[in-house]
Amino acid sequence: MKLIGLYRSPYVRRVAVSLNLLGFEYENEAITPFENPEAVSPHNPLVRIPTLVLDDGEVLVESYAILDTLDDMSPAEKRLLPPSGDARKHALKLAAIATGTMDKTVWAVYEGRFHPKEKYHKPWVEHNEAQAEGGLAYLNDAVLKADVAEEGWLADTDRIGQADVSATIAYSFALMARPKLGVAEKFPALKAFAERMEATNAFSSVAP
Ligand SMILES: N[C@@H](CCC(=O)N[C@@H](CS)C(=O)NCC(=O)O)C(=O)O
């Protein structure tokens, strides 16, 4: 498989960590669609990353759809989301809050990156940052409620799952991309949890 997109993108990274955990072999083409659109557009009409080219040439786009397909391609005992019921609902909600946190952090970054200085709208940046902090606060509470800062898994599963992957990457991305928010000081339980995850090979081998 070929995973197109650099690991600085939280969406690419959550696919990369999931590929590692599920045990798929892949190569990474570390590019951005802004600098190298010609490398993405033949595969993905949206010209976005992550884009995953499977061994048979089929192409998957959008991280949630990619992850769903990868789980479907994996044996039940390896899948990163519970199959059904309350366990699945709980894990999906945590992963959705984490992904929404990534979205709002990315939107805050894009305002500064893609608008000329005179068009930079600070209230819009602050609006997105506040939403990202709301997501991180929810995940921090979830770590405390599940008591998993030092041991165990966020969605009360018996092994690592998609809630753990996405919550960790949402935190690590906000820490890297919005240093002024001070997320390490504001969300210490989530910080401890994420640092534990980041120390494992599945995460550290795909560091941004
Ligand atoms: N919902 C998408 C978001 C992907 C996304 O926003 N990727 C960014 C890089 S972090 C991108 O490709 N941006 C280019 C663009 O949207 O024009 C997913 O989960 O895959």
The ligand as a Gaussian input file, in Angstrom:
#p B3LYP/6-31G(d) Opt

LIG

0 1
 N      -11.917000      15.033000       6.605000
 C      -10.634000      14.793000       5.992000
 C       -9.701000      15.940000       6.307000
 C       -8.401000      15.824000       5.537000
 C       -7.674000      17.150000       5.470000
 O       -8.201000      18.220000       5.806000
 N       -6.415000      17.084000       5.031000
 C       -5.677000      18.293000       4.826000
 C       -4.245000      18.173000       5.317000
 S       -4.198000      18.171000       7.079000
 C       -5.685000      18.581000       3.341000
 O       -5.509000      17.694000       2.522000
 N       -5.920000      19.844000       2.990000
 C       -5.955000      20.271000       1.641000
 C       -7.267000      20.889000       1.290000
 O       -8.287000      20.567000       1.959000
 O       -7.280000      21.683000       0.372000
 C      -10.066000      13.464000       6.516000
 O      -10.454000      13.057000       7.624000
 O       -9.297000      12.815000       5.804000

